[in-house]
Amino acid sequence: MISYRPFWETLKKKGVSTYTLINHYGMSSNRFTRMRKNLPLSTTSIDDFCRILGCRVEDIMEYVEEE
């Protein structure tokens, strides 16, 4: 399963809020809803986050083996 836990940690480290991403970068709030539920995102969305936050893919998501 893909987990977006690193994304939330990266936001805290960078001091960026979802409000900023939505209102200053035009991101859809639906992206964050999907991430909170660990639902799939497009690679375009991942690319957007990496570009805006100046981070790597590993800072956005991780693979967690399901039990």
Summary of the structure (lengths in Angstrom):
residues: 67
radius of gyration: 11.3
end to end distance: 10.0
largest distance: 39.0
contacts: 152
relative contact order: 0.26
helix: 60%
strand: 6%
